[in-house]
Amino acid sequence: MRFSSELALRNGRRQAIGVVIGQLVIGCAIAAGCLGVWGVRAAGSALLGAAIGVAATALMAFAVLRHGPDTSAMRLASSLLTGWLVKIGFTLALLVVAFRSPQVDAVPLLGAYIATFLGYWLGAAREDKHMIEPTVGVTD
């Protein structure tokens, strides 16, 4: 069973890139704010938190969107679950390492990490002119 078309796959990849770019912009903005208010240490911690969020999102996007348009729904579901588990494990491991470092400020790190969740909203909410609504009853 054909799960998606080539166009839908390209649109999904484009949207994932939009999410990652949105997260990068948000993370850099938070780090710049931390630099101006609390200094270099807070800004570095914020950048680290944002980097953890961006890297986890990129891992998940790669796990789900690496397949071609002829991939079965079962394989996509398996990739989604595997990607999610890897993302959670990766994120927790990096957060533990970061919190154990005496050079990291926890509040800017967590603030920037949590702020990267807004990147999902920005990437998903932006209007994409390349998106084409699927037509019921018409196949590729």
Salt bridges, closest charged atoms under 4 A:
ASP70 OD1 - ARG2 NH1 3.02
ASP105 OD1 - ARG41 NE 3.08
ASP140 OD2 - ARG2 NE 3.95
